[in-house]
Amino acid sequence: MNSMNVAVIGAGIGGVAAAIAFAQRGATVTVFEQAASLSEVGAGLQISANGMCVLRALGAVQDTPDGAVQSSGTELRDYRRPNRISFVPPPQAGPTWYFHRADLLDLLVARAADAGVTFQLGQAITDVDLQTGRVGEMGCFDLVVGANGGQSNLRAALNGNAAPQFSKQVAWRAVVPFSPQDAPSHAVLTMGPGRHVVSYALRGGSLMNIVAVEERADWTEEGWRLSGDPDDLRARFADFTGATADLLAGVQETHLWALYLHPVAQVWHKGGLALLGDAAHPTLPFMAQGACLALEDAWVLASCVSGSTSVDAGLARYQAVRQPRATRVVAAASGNARTFHYAPPVSWLAQTAMAVMGPRLSARFAWIYDHDVTRL
């Protein structure tokens, strides 16, 4: 791949990971990002073993990632009672880590710079010629990787404009200061009628990440950087008690977005263009696999192209490998969409089942966490 010139559109986690993967294999890589700086909204994300193996293969993290918190599992709670319903242990495949999104992006960007990747910021790419590989006015490339998110114009260029289905759920994100000595190493999932809240520690416990999901139909904007009103958040979860209520009381800034169901793209590549991450398979956040799927895509895309006799053959192989798995993971996340939102008396039955099944729930999804694309 020493003579290959690759353009990556989008400097998110998947895009930068793809840039590193191609640069490691000898390609010349340029990342185009429409934002004027490489920054992320304050938010946490979970990287399970299937994503961590890619980060390590890229050289972006070591065995113990700086600043990240290793998960000891997930505690399930009812919104009215402080006592634990059940506890889900971490997957046997390996630990899950809680990262601040900005910290993980910084690690990837630093690794990309070391690998010789060039970044062009403030470049909104609206046109890619599928025949010549020309990226706007930036020149021609042997391969263009579309990693510019779930509302990607490049996805539309290959698949048309398919209308997504509103899930009638809205997610709030916030990060609040916390005391490291009091921070749990596990996530807490608090369930209530039509709503749930997930919280976990970031940056050694100095911050707590909050994701609050509610069923509602009056907010339909999909962009997840949209600012929300902290008082409105608290009012909508006012009947949540205990530690969750204490966390919500500390929210000073929040973002919210409407959750949409997008079909997995039917066409992932054409000419010299390939889709990656949310551009190919946007997923609901209920399996915490969005970033992990993008990392897997990045590694497999570079591996397939570098190991094939032509770019076309490599891209065909990439879609054949990734599309079935992405479809299955997206379906699993969609299936979890309302699992935590039952009202009494159904919630009593559901929580009883969770109390019994909790220790075995992670094994149910072992097929997700056990998957190591760096060994394929």
N, C-alpha and C positions, 0 to 999 in steps of 0.2 A: 504493500500500500504506500510505498515511499513516494510515488508520483501522484497520489490521489489528493484532490482538493475538495474538502468537505465544508459545507455551510450548515450551521445549526441556527434555526430561527427560534429564539426563546432561551433566556438564561435562567430558567428555573432549575429545580433539582434534576429533573430528567434530562434537560437539554445540556447542562454542564457535565453531567455524568457521561452522556453520549460523546461529548467533545473529548473528554479524557480518554474514553475507551478507544476512539479512533486515533487520537494522538499517540497513545501507547503502541499502537500497531503501525506507526510510521506516517500516518496521513497528516497533511497540513490542514488545520482546522480553524475556522473563523466563526465566532458566535455573534449573532446579531440580536440585540435586545432593544425594544422600543423605549424602555425607561432610561432616564438620564443617569441613573446610578444603580448599582447592584445592591438592592436592599429588599427586605421582606417585612410585611406587617407582623407585629409581635404576635406569635402564635406558636404552639407546640405541635409536634407530630411524633408518631410512634414508628420506629423502624424495627421490625421483627427480624428473625434470623435470615429469612430469604432476601431481605434488603441489605442486612449487614454484610453478608458474604460478598455482595457486589462492591460495597464501599471499601472493604478490605482489599479486594482484588484490584480496585482502582488506585489503591494507595492513599485514599482520602482519610482513613481512620486507622488507628492501631487497635490492639485488643481492648483497651479501655478508652473510649472516646472522651476527650477533654470536655468537661462541662455537662456531658449527658448524664442522665440518671438511669441506672439499671433497674428494670421493673422486677418486682417480686410477685407480680400477679395482679388480679383485679378483685376488689371487694364489691359485692352487690348489696345495696341498701334500699329500703323503702323511704319515700320522701317524708313520712310522718314520724318514723321511728329511727333512733340512732343505732339500734343494734343491727349487726350484720345478718343478712339473709343467707349468703353463701360466699365462698371465696374460690375464684378460678386461678389455679396455679399457672406459672408461665409455661409456654410450650416446651416440650422436651427437645425440640430441634436446637434450641439455644436461646439466650436471653433476648428480650425486647428492650430497646433503649428509648428513653424520652429525650428528644432534642428540641431546643428552640430552633425554629425554622431558619432564622437568620444565622445561627451558629453553624448549622449543617451546610447552608449555602456558602458561608465563608470558607469552610474546610474544602469544599469542592472547587471553589474558584481559585483558592491558593494552589491546590493540586493541579488544576488546569493550567495555571500560569507556569508552574514548574515543568509541565509537559510541553510547553510551547504554544498553547492555544492563544489566539488573538481574540480580543473582545472589541466589538464595535457597538457602543452605547448610543442611545437616542436615535436608533434606526428602526422605524416602523416599516416593516416589509409587507407590502400589500400585493405584490405581484411576483410570481415565480413561473418562468417559462418551462413547462414540463418537457419540452423537446430539447432545448439547449441548456437547461440548468441555469439560466440567467436569473439572478436574484435582484430584482429592481434595477437600480443603476450600479450595483456593487460588483458586477462581473459574473462570469460563468463558473459553475462548479460541477464536479463529477457526481456529487451527491448532495442533495438538500434534505435536511432532517427537520420536519415540522414538529416542534416541541413547544408550541405557543398556546397550549391550554384547551379547555373544553369548548370554547367558542372560536376555535381556530378557523381563520379564513382558508387555510390550506386543507383542512378536513373538508370544508364545503367545496373546494375546487375538485376534490376527488369523489365526493359522495353526494353533492347537492346539499340543499338547505332543508334538512329534516327537522320538523318541529319537535322539540323535546316535550316530555310530559311532566307537568308540575306535580310533585309528590304531595303537595299540601303540607309540607313541613318546612320549617325555617330554623336555621342554626345560628346561634350567637357565639362569638369567640371573644375571650378576654384573657388577659394575663395580669395577675395581681402579685404584689410583693408578699414574701412569706419568710418565716423564720426557719433557716436550714435545720436547726436542731429538732424542730417539730414536724418537719416534712416527712410524710410517709414515702416509702419506696414503691408502694403499689398504687395503682389507679383506683379511684372510687367511682362507681356507677350508681347514681341515685335515681330511682324510678318513681314516676307518678303518673296519674291519669293524663294521657295525651302529651306527656313531657318526660324528658330525662336530662340529667346533668352528668357529664364526665369531667373528672379533675385528676391531674397528676402533676408531679413536681418537675421543674426545669432548673437548669444551671445550679446543680448541687443542692436544690431545695430552696434557693433564694427567691424563686418565683413559683406560682402555681398557675397552670394552664386550665382554663375552663371552656368547655363546649356545652352549651345548653340548647337542646332541640325541643321545639314545640310544634304541635299540629295547628296550623292556621292557614287561611286562604287570602288574607288581606295584604300580604307582602309577597310580591312575585319577582323581585329583581334578583338576578342570578349572581351578579358579581360579588365575590366574597370580601372585597376591600371596602364595602360600603359602611359608613359610620352609623352606629346606632345610639340610642339613648340609654345610658346605664339605669336611670330610674324606671324606664319602661321595662327593661330586662327584669329588674327586681320585682316590679309589680306583677309581671306575668308568672313569676315563680315565687310569689309571696308566701305560699303555703308550704314551701320546702323548709325543713327545720334542720337544727343541728349544725354540723360543720359546713354543710353545703350552703346554708343560709349565711353563715359567717363569711364564706368566700364571696358570695354575691354582694354582700354589704360593702366589700372592699373594691368593687369594680369602679374604676374611674373612666375607662375608655373601652368601648366595645364595637365590634363589627358584626354585621349579620348578613346572611344571604339566603335566598330561597333555594331549596334543594330540588333539582330536576333530574328526571330519569332520562338519560341519553342512551340510545342503542349503541352497542359496539359497532364501530365503522365496518362496513362491508368491504371497502377498498382501502388498503393501508399503503399502497404504493402505486406509482405510475410514472413512467419515464425515470427521471433521476430524483424523484421526490418520495420520501417515506415519512409516515406519521409515527409519533411516539408519545407515550404517556396519555394524558387527558385528551390530547388531540385525536387519539385513536379510540380510547375507551374511558370516558369520564365515569367516575364511580361515586356512589354515595359514601359518606364517611363512616359507615357502620361496621366496617371490618378493619379500619385503619390501614388500608392497603394502597391508597393512591400513590404515595411516594415510592413504596416498595415495588409496585408494578412498573413505574417509570424507570426505576433503577434496573429492574430485570430487563425491560425493553432495551435500555441503553447498551447493556452488555451483549445481549443476544444479537442486536442489530449489527454492532461492530464485528462480532464474531462471525456472523453469517456472511457479511459482505467480504471480510478478509479471507474467509475460507472457501469462497466460491470462484468460479472461472470468470464471472462477469458480475457487474452491479445488479443487473436484472435478476440473475439467478440467485444472488444473495438476498435480494429483497423478497423474492418469492418464498425463499426458505424462511426468512424472518417472519413473514405473515403466517406461514403454515405452522411454525413453532409457537408463536405468541398468541394468535387469535383465539384458539380454543381455551387456553388457560385464562386469558383476560376475560373472556365471556363467562367462564365459570365463577371467577372471583367477583365480578360485577354482579352476577346473579345472587351470590351469597350475601353481598352487602345489601342488595335490594330486598332480599328476604328478611333481613334483620330490621327493616325500616321501622316497624311498629312493635317489635317484640317487647320493648321495655315500656310501652304506653298503655297497658291494659288498666281498666278501672275495675273496682270491686263489682261483682264477686269474682270475675275472671282473673283479676290480678292475684287473688289469694291462691287460686289453683296454680297459676303460673309461677308464683314465688315458691310455692311448695315444691314444684318440679325443679326449680333452679336450686333449691337447697339440697336436693338429692343429687342433681346432675352436675352441680358446680365444679367439683373436683375433676370431672371428666369432660367439661366443655371444651377445653383447649385441644384435647385429643380429637374431638369432632372435626376440627379444622387443621389437623396435622398436615394434610395435603397442601395447604397453603404454606405453612411455616417450614416444612421439610424441603421445599423446592430450592435447589442450589443451581442456578443457571451457569455458574462458573465451572461446574463439573460436567456439563452436558457435552 
